[in-house]
Each structure stands twice: as structure tokens, then as C-alpha cells.
Amino acid sequence: MTGVSAIGGAGRRPADPGAAPAPGLPAGGGAGPGTGRRAAGEPGWSGGAAGSGPAPADPVSLDLWRAGQGDQAAFARVVDAVGPIVFGVARRTVRSEALAEEIAQDVLVEAWRLAPQFDPVRGSARAWLATIAHRRAVDRVRSEQARRNREDREARYVTRPHDAVSEAVVDRLDRGRVAAAFLALDEARRRAVGLAYYEGHTYREVAVELGIAEGTAKTRIRDGLRQLRAALGAPT
């Protein structure tokens, strides 16, 4: 991932024919973009005696500043110098080489787009691009996690039509067998079981309802349940 080709063919920004040369981009020879020397007007340049003025910016930061003025060669040097750092930051966060490569590509494209806003006096190009890479990687991790959570939720709610139909058929058959076995009970047991298990009455309430002793109610319910289990093939 070297050179300007790494950012999808970003080209030189067109210059305004009527505008004066940008600081550090003289029309003729001498210091300026691509020479490795700072020209008057570039960040970190001091027009006074040696040692005066702001501390010089590092070469990569100056190259990114020059790229913001349209210097394609300077940006190629930025990609060569910072590309591995950007990839490494992304790789440690997303733990996927393929995703890290995508993120690094996006960050370099963003670096070319935002280069005119970069101020090397306020910070280094390496730190600036590493911060962008980290943010992009964190965003990608969150996006991937949200996607997985969404797929998990959808998978839990997906039902197979044939399974639902099968369950409905079995449930209907079971209800039909229970109803047939219940109707096969003699009237005394049927009424006692119905009051206890279909209407939720206690033994005492069943006895009162039927006008019989509580012990008799318990016997009819117990015998009725045994007959139901036998009819349904369940162990008694």
C-alpha cells in the first residue's frame, strides 16, 4: 500500500491560475515541495537566525501539509511512512487482517481529503492519522457486533413452517385422544375429573358440588385419572 495509487488514484488539486503561489510552493526552483527542505512560509520555518522561531515539524507532518497544498509526491511519502502504522492500529482493534486493510484504505483516502486542514504545529501526522484509524476501527467493531446481534435475534424468531404445522397436528391429535378418553369415562368419574382438572376445584369443592363425601370424590377422581392414562397409553 504505497504511493498515491493506495488511495484510489487521488490526483493533484487544481491550482487557481489567478492566485498567488501558496506558502512554501514557490513558482521556481529552490526550497519547496519534494525537495526535503522547508521554504519560507512552511510550518516550522524560521526566517530569523538559527535556533529562533517555532520548532521544526517532522518531515512526515510537513509532507502531509504539502499534500494539503496539492503535492502528490509528498502524499506518496506520507503513505509510505504512515501506512503501516495505520494498518497496525486497525489490526490490533478489529483483529482481522482483511478488515484492517479496508480501514487503512479508508483512513488514507480521508487523509488526502482532510490534508488541507492539517496543521503540523498542533500535532504530528503520525498521531493524527493513528487517531483517525483507531476511531474508524472502533466504529467498525461496533457495527460488526450490532450486525451479529441483529442476525442472532432474527435467527431466534425464525420458525420453520413444516415444524409449526407438525406441532399443531400432534397437539390437535393429543387433544382429540384426551377428549375421546374423557368421554369414555362413566358419568360419575367424568363429572368428578371435569370439576377437578377442567374447572380447578379442590377435592372438598368437588364433594360439595356433587353432594358426596370428600373421600368418595377423591376415589372417583383417582379412578378416572387411571382410566384416562390407560386409554392414552401412559404408565399408571
C-alpha positions in Angstrom: 0.0 0.0 0.0 2.4 2.6 -1.2 2.2 5.7 -3.4 -0.8 7.6 -4.4 -2.3 4.5 -6.0 -3.1 3.3 -2.5 -5.8 5.9 -2.1 -7.6 5.2 -5.3 -5.8 7.5 -7.7 -6.1 10.8 -5.8 -4.7 13.5 -8.1 -3.2 16.9 -7.8 -5.6 19.6 -6.7 -6.1 22.1 -9.5 -4.4 25.5 -8.9 -6.2 28.8 -9.3 -4.5 30.5 -12.3 -5.0 33.9 -10.8 -3.9 33.1 -7.3 -0.5 33.7 -5.8 1.7 30.7 -5.0 0.7 29.1 -1.7 3.2 29.4 1.2 6.1 27.1 0.6 5.2 26.4 -3.0 7.4 28.9 -5.0 6.9 29.0 -8.7 10.5 28.4 -9.5 13.3 26.3 -8.0 14.8 26.4 -4.6 13.2 25.0 -1.4 9.7 23.7 -1.7 7.6 20.6 -2.2 9.5 17.5 -2.9 12.9 19.0 -2.1 13.1 17.9 1.6 13.9 21.5 2.6 11.4 23.9 4.2 10.7 27.1 2.3 9.6 30.5 3.7 6.0 30.2 4.9 6.0 26.5 5.6 5.2 25.4 9.2 8.3 25.2 11.3 10.3 27.6 9.0 12.2 30.4 10.7 13.2 33.4 8.8 15.5 34.6 11.6 18.8 33.4 13.0 19.4 29.8 13.5 17.6 28.4 16.5 14.9 31.1 16.6 11.2 30.6 15.8 9.0 27.6 16.3 10.5 24.1 16.5 10.6 22.4 13.0 7.9 20.0 12.2 8.8 16.4 11.4 9.2 15.5 7.7 6.1 13.3 7.6 4.0 16.1 9.0 5.5 18.6 6.6 4.7 16.2 3.7 1.1 15.9 4.8 0.9 19.7 5.0 2.3 19.9 1.5 -0.2 17.3 0.3 -2.9 19.7 1.5 -1.5 22.2 -1.0 -1.8 19.6 -3.8 1.6 17.9 -3.7 1.0 14.4 -4.9 4.6 13.2 -4.4 4.6 14.5 -0.8 1.4 12.5 -0.1 3.0 9.3 -1.6 5.8 9.7 1.0 3.1 10.1 3.8 1.5 6.8 2.7 4.8 5.0 2.7 5.7 6.3 6.2 2.3 6.1 7.9 0.5 3.4 6.1 2.0 0.5 8.2 1.2 2.5 11.4 -2.4 3.0 10.3 -2.8 -0.7 9.4 -1.3 -1.8 12.7 -3.6 0.3 14.8 -6.6 -1.0 12.9 -5.4 -4.6 13.1 -5.0 -4.5 16.8 -8.6 -3.2 17.2 -10.5 -5.3 14.7 -8.3 -8.5 14.9 -9.0 -9.1 11.2 -6.4 -8.5 8.5 -9.0 -8.1 5.8 -11.0 -5.5 7.8 -7.8 -3.8 8.9 -6.8 -3.3 5.2 -10.2 -1.8 4.4 -9.9 0.6 7.3 -6.4 1.6 6.4 -7.5 2.3 2.8 -10.4 4.4 4.1 -8.1 6.4 6.5 -5.6 7.2 3.7 -8.4 8.4 1.5 -9.7 10.5 4.4 -6.1 11.8 5.0 -5.9 13.1 1.4 -9.3 14.7 1.7 -8.5 16.4 5.0 -4.9 17.2 4.4 -5.7 21.0 3.8 -7.0 21.1 7.4 -3.9 19.6 8.9 -1.7 21.8 11.0 1.7 20.3 11.8 2.3 22.9 14.5 -0.6 21.4 16.5 0.5 17.7 16.3 2.3 15.1 14.2 0.8 13.5 11.1 1.5 10.0 12.6 -0.5 10.8 15.8 -3.3 12.4 13.8 -3.7 9.5 11.4 -3.4 6.9 14.1 -6.2 8.6 16.0 -8.4 8.5 12.9 -7.5 4.9 12.3 -8.4 3.9 15.9 -11.8 5.7 15.7 -12.6 4.0 12.4 -11.6 0.6 13.7 -13.8 1.1 16.9 -16.7 2.1 14.7 -16.3 -1.0 12.6 -16.1 -3.3 15.6 -19.4 -1.8 16.9 -21.0 -2.1 13.5 -20.0 -5.7 13.2 -21.2 -6.5 16.7 -24.5 -4.8 16.0 -24.9 -6.8 12.8 -24.2 -10.1 14.6 -26.6 -9.2 17.4 -29.3 -8.5 14.8 -28.7 -11.7 13.0 -28.9 -13.7 16.3 -32.2 -12.0 17.2 -33.6 -12.8 13.8 -32.4 -16.4 14.0 -34.2 -16.9 17.3 -37.5 -15.6 15.9 -37.3 -17.6 12.7 -39.7 -20.6 12.8 -39.8 -23.4 10.3 -43.2 -23.7 8.7 -43.2 -27.5 8.5 -42.2 -27.7 12.2 -45.1 -25.4 13.2 -47.5 -27.5 11.2 -46.2 -30.8 12.6 -46.5 -29.5 16.2 -50.1 -28.2 15.5 -51.1 -31.6 14.1 -49.6 -33.5 17.1 -51.2 -31.1 19.5 -54.6 -31.5 17.8 -54.3 -35.3 17.8 -53.4 -35.3 21.5 -56.3 -33.1 22.4 -58.6 -35.4 20.4 -57.3 -38.5 22.2 -57.7 -36.9 25.6 -61.3 -35.8 24.7 -62.2 -39.2 23.5 -60.8 -40.9 26.6 -62.5 -38.4 28.9 -65.9 -39.0 27.2 -65.4 -42.8 27.6 -65.4 -42.4 31.5 -68.6 -43.2 33.3 -70.7 -40.2 34.3 -69.7 -40.1 37.9 -65.9 -40.2 37.2 -66.3 -37.9 34.3 -68.0 -35.2 36.4 -65.5 -35.5 39.2 -62.5 -35.3 36.9 -64.0 -32.5 35.0 -64.7 -30.4 38.1 -61.2 -31.0 39.5 -59.0 -30.6 36.3 -61.0 -28.6 33.9 -62.6 -26.2 36.3 -59.9 -26.2 39.0 -62.0 -27.2 42.1 -60.4 -28.8 45.2 -61.5 -32.2 46.5 -63.7 -30.6 49.1 -65.4 -28.3 46.5 -65.9 -31.3 44.2 -67.6 -33.2 47.1 -69.8 -30.2 47.8 -70.7 -29.7 44.2 -71.7 -33.4 43.7 -73.2 -33.8 47.2 -70.9 -36.7 48.1 -68.3 -37.4 50.8 -64.8 -35.9 50.2 -63.3 -39.4 50.3 -65.7 -40.5 47.6 -64.7 -37.5 45.5 -61.0 -38.4 45.8 -61.7 -42.0 44.8 -63.7 -41.1 41.7 -61.0 -38.6 40.6 -58.2 -41.1 41.2 -60.0 -43.9 39.3 -61.0 -41.6 36.5 -57.3 -40.5 36.0 -56.1 -44.1 36.0 -58.7 -44.9 33.3 -57.5 -41.8 31.2 -53.9 -42.8 31.5 -54.7 -46.4 30.4 -56.6 -45.1 27.4 -53.8 -42.8 26.3 -51.1 -45.5 26.8 -49.4 -43.6 29.6 -47.9 -45.5 32.6 -50.3 -45.7 35.5 
